[in-house]
Amino acid sequence: MSKYAPLGVYLQQATASDLTLTFDQVEQIIGTNLPPSASKHDEWWQNSTPGSDSHVQALAWMTTGWRKLRVDRSARYVTFARAGSNPDAEALENLAPRRKEVIYDILQRASISVERWHWTKDQIEVEDFRSNPQFCYNWSFGSIAEGYVLCLWHGTLQADGGVLYFAESVLDTANELRRIADDRTKSASARSRTSDQSVRALNLDAAIRESYARRLPVRVIVCAGDQRARNELAEKASAVSRRILDSELWYVHRHDPVSGECRIVRGVKPDLEAMDVSHGAEDADETDDVVQQSAIKTRRGQRPFRDGLLAAYRRRCAVTGSMVDAVLEAAHIVPHAEKTDYKTRNGILLRADIHTLFDEHLLTVDTRYRVKLSKLLRHSEYGDLDGKSLKVLPERSEDQPSVKALEQRLITFDAKEAKR
């Protein structure tokens, strides 16, 4: 029997529809101290779908018809609510924001750096930095190192068995916004606004993609207000009147890099085996042995490839000059899927986010070693990179990027750009 079973019994015998207990009271009920993680991490208190994982403390209240409604670790109390006859509607109602929190304050609570909010691009100090328009209208925040915070409309959330999730294609929204921005029949203000928003949507999609690829949990800012439908985007911008930071962690269970379709689930960790990328139809006839040998070959080649690029580029990102080893990645110019080539000339050392843009053909390098940026990103934080020469090149000519490989990649970039 779990040591938290007495808490389940206590809740089962309660007559109220919700119940607030201090941490001390919980300890009295279970007859022992709560672990340190209960005071340090909100996720310790997260609800759990019975049978889906090993959060035994959550199963104690979930299996008796209760769920955690909110927790305040600083004040040391937790509120439980009895599950009703419609758990899905109840879950959605309980997460509906009823106040408007400031993005700047939210990010500080989520441990996301806000240092850049204090300055303009020209390094002029911002007086009202908590409302800095350069950042406060973004749809996502954070980085690979910090983790990401995503802004999601409450109206886009769904529920299944009382578990909330988001399942849409942010990329579709970005493409629709881009279409409006490129439509000469629209007003100048509409085109400018939707151009900015398309970049925000792309950044949100990138944050979801990175979190999925790296198995990173995300925090969610739940927004409510005047949310415009997709067919109304050209007429007027959506307006947030209420927003809160959800105390629960969310997890990206799925993200399709082509369609942008994703599924982000509140409080339920994904099955890592189910998240593994499946083979395409062209691989259907491959034997397990062939697949295994291919994986071994890739693993053996990638480490020396990165080490070689780290040495050649003097441990700096070719595009940004970043010197943080943890975020420097080895990018293939001719993709590994097309050709197995681990020579330094077929690689370029890039910061993780630049590598993502490079792989998605939103950024490339021309044959004169200049950065070429997609029109989708020219009004984004990456806009200043367009047309700039690489900040770092290998000193030895035999280590420098192959002009032929860059030319091949540029052709692909231009073809995709023509369709955007």
N, C-alpha and C positions, 0 to 999 in steps of 0.2 A: 504494500500500500504506500502511496506517495505521502511524504510528510506534509503536503499541502491539502490532503484529503479533508482534514477538519475544517478548512476554509470553505470547501464545497458544501459540507454538511451545514455549516453556519448559514451560508447563503440560502440553502435549500429550505431552511426553517424560518427565514425572514419573511415578513408579510408585506413589506413596502415594495414599490416598483423600482426604487433605486436606493443605494446605500453607500454612504461615505465612511471610510475607515481610515484612521491614521496608521502609519506603518507600525507604531507601537501596538496598536490594537490587533493588527494582523499577526504580529509576533506572539501576542498573548493567545490568540485563537489557535495557531499552529503549534504553540508550545516550544518554539525555538526561534533563534535569530534569523532574520532574512539575510541572504547573502549580500556582500558589498555591492554586487552589480545591480541589485534592486534600487539602491540609492544613487547609482552612477549613470544608469542607462534606461531611457524610456522603453527601449525595445524589450527589456526584461518583462515588462508588464503587457506586451502586445498580446492581442487575442490570437488564438490558434484554431485552425480547423481540426476537429478531432480526427486522429489517425494520420494527419499529414506530416507532423514533425514531432519533436521530442520536448516541447515546452510543457513539462509536466505541471508547472504552476498554473499555466493558462487552462489546461485541461480540467483542473480542479473546479474552476468556475464555469467554463464553457459546457461541460457535460451535465451540469446541474441547472442549466437554463439561464445562466447569467453571462454577462460579458463586461469587460472593462470599458467604461465610458470615457474616463479621463484620469490622468495622473499628474500630480505636481510634486516632483521630487524635492524641490527646495522647501516647500511647505510640509512635505512628508505625509501626503494623504493620497488615497485612491478612491475613485467613485465607480461602483458597479451598477449596472442596470439590468433589470430582468428582460429577457428576450421576449418580444411580443409575438403575435400571430403572423406578422408580416416583417420578418427580419430584414429583408432587402430595403423596403421603404424606410424602416426604422434606422438602418445604417446610413442611408443617404441623408435623412433628416438630421441625424446627430452630427454629421460633418458639415452641414450647411453653415457657412460663416455668418456671424451676426454682428461683427465689428470690422473695422478697417485698420489693420495693422500696417505700419510703415515698412516698406521693403528693406530699407537700410537697417532697421532694428531687427527685422526677421533674419537677415543674413548674419548679423553679429551673433544672434542666438544659435544659428546653424553652423557657426565657426567658419564662415566664408569671408575672405578678406574684403574689406571695403575701403582700403587705403586709396585706391584710384578714384573713389568718389570725391575726394577732397581737392582734386586738381582737374583742370581742363587739359585737352590734348597739348596745349601750348604751355603747360606747367604754370598756369595762373591759378591761384588758390580760389576755390569756390566758396562763396559765402554761405549759401543755403545748400550745403553738401548732401543733406539727407534727402533732398529732392532733385539731385543732379539729373537732368533730363538725358544725359549721355548714357545713364545706366538704369534709371528707375522704371523705364518702360519696357525693359527686356523681358523675354519670356523664360529665360533660364539663366542661372548663375553658377559660378563655381568653376572647378577644373578637375582634371584627373586626380591630382594630388589631394585636393580638398573634398572631392565628391561633388555631386551636382544637386541643385535645388531647382525644381521644375514648377512652373506656373500652369495649373490646370483649372479649367472652368468647372464649377460644380455641376453645371448642366450637362457636361460631357461624361460624367462618371456613371457607371452602372454597378449593379450588385448581383451577386449570386450566392445564395446561402448566407447572406449577411456579410459577405466579404466584398469590399469595394474594389473596382478595377477600372482602368482607362484602356479603351481599345479603339484606336483610330489611326489614321495616317496623317501625321503632322506635315509630311512631305507633300501630300495632296494640297493641303492648305497653302504651303509655300508656293507651289506651282500655280495655284489659282491667283494668289496675290501678285506673282510675277507677271501673269498674263494681263492682269488689270494695269500693272505699272507700265507695261509695254504697249497698251492700247491708246493710240493717239486720239481716239474719240472721247476719252475721259478727260476730266478737268486736270489742270496741273497739280492742284492740291491733292486730288485723289491718287494721282500717279506717284507723287512724292511720298504720300503716306503709305501706300501699299508696297512701294519699293522698300521702305524701311522695315515694314512688317514682314516682308518675305524673308529678309535677312534674319529677323528674330525667330521666324519659324524654322529656318534652316539651322540656326544655332540650337534651338530646342531639339530638333531631330538628331543633330550631332551629339548632344548630351545624352539622349536616350540610347543612341547607337553605342557610344563609348561605355555607358554604364552596363549595357547588355554584354558587350564584348569582354569587359573586364570584371564582370560579376560584382559591380558596385551597387550597394543600396542607394536609393535616392530619397531626398526629402521633397515634400510637395506643399506648395502654397496653393490653397484652395481659394478660388476667386468666384465672386458672384456680382451680378449687376446687369448692365445692358449688353448682353452678348449678341453680336450680330451673326445671322446665319451666313453661310458661305456665299449665297447668291446676293447678299446685301453688302458685301465687303467694299464694293466700289462707292457706296453711298455715304457711309459713315463708319467711323471706328467704334469698336466695342469700348465700353467704359466700365471700369471696375468701381463698385461702390462699397464692397466688403471683401476682405481677404484675411485669411489666418494661415499660420504655419501648422500643419498637422503634426502632432507629436509622434505619430507612428512612422516607421520606415516603410517605404514602398520598394518593390523589387520588379525589375524588368524581366518578364518571363519570355518575351519574344520580341524580335525586331527584324523585319525584312529590309535589307539595305536597298533593294530595288523599289519596292512599292511604298516603303516607309510604314507599313502596317505594324503595329506594336501592341503589346499587352503589358500593362504595368499594374501590379496587384498590391493592395495595401496589406502590410503585415504578414504576408505569407511568402516564405523563401521558396524559390523555384527548385525543382528537381534538376540538379546539375547534369545528370545523364540525359534527361529529356532536352536540355538546352544545347547539347552537342550538335554541331552542324551536320545534317544528313547529306549524303552524297546525291548529286544530281542524277537525272535519267541517264546521262552519258556514262555514268560510273556503275550502272546497275549490273553489268556483266562482270565487273571486277571481282575477283575472289578476295576473301578476307586477308589472304597472305599478301596479295599485291598492294592492298590498301595499307597494311601494316608496314611493308617495306618502304612504301612511299613516305609514310609518316616518319619513319626512322631516318630516311634520307634528308627530309626537311629539317628535322631536329639537329642532325649532325652538321648541316651546312649553315644554319642560321647563326649560331653562336660565333664561329670564326668570322663570318661575314660582318656581323656587328662590330666585333673587336677590330677588324681591319679598317672599318669606316671610322670608328672612334679614333684610331691612330692617325688616319689620313686627314681627318677634319679637325684634328687637335682638340677632340672632345667638345666640339661646338656645333650647334645647328647651322647648317649651310644657309638657311633663309633668315633666321632671327638672331643668330649668334648666341643663343642660350647655351649655358655651360652646366646645366643641371643634368647630371648623368642619368638620373632616374626617369627622365622624360625624353631622353634621346633614343631614337629608334632607327633601325636600318631599313631604308625603303628601297625596293627594287624599281629600277627604271622600266625595264621590260619585265612585266609581272612574272612571278614565279610560276603561275599557272600556265603561262605561255611558253616559258623556257627556263630550264634549270641553269642558272648562271649566277654564281656567287662571287664573281670577280668584282673587285672594288669599282671598276669602271662602269659596272651595271648597278651601282648603288649610290645613294646619297644619304647623308646623316641628317635626320629631321626631328624636330620637336614633335611630340605625339600628336598634338592637334593639327600641325602642319602636315604630318604624315597622313592623317585622315583625309584632309582636303586633297592631298596629292593622289591618294588611292581612289577618291571619288571623282577625280578629274575636275575639281573645282579650282585647282591651282596646279600649275606646271612650271617647267623651266625650259626656256627656249635654247637654241643652239649657241647663243652668245652668253649663256649663263645668266639670263635675266628672268625674274619672276613674272609669270603671266597669270592673272587672276580672272576667274569667271565674272561675268557681269552681275551675277547673283550676289557677289560678295563685295562689290566696289564701294558700297555704302556701309560696310560692316567695319568691325574693329581691325579687319585684315586689309582694308582698302589701301593703306599707305604702302603696302608691299608691292603693289602692281607696278611693273616696269623697273623695279630696283634690281641692281646686280646682286648676286649672291654675296653674303657677308663673309663667307668662308669657302675657300677652294683648297684642295690638296696641293701641296707644293710640288709634288712629282707629277709630271704630265701623264704618266701611265696610270695614275690613281684618279685622275679627273674624270668626270662623267663623260661617257661615250657620246659624241655628237650624233652618231647614227641612232643610238638608242633614244636620245632626247628628241630627235626628229620624228621617230616612230611614235613616241608618246604624244608629241605635239599634234600629230595628225588625228589621233583619237580625241584629244582635248578639243580641237577645233570642230570635229564632227559632232560631239556632244553639245558644244556651245551653240552650234547652229540650230539645234533642236530646242534650246531653252527659251 
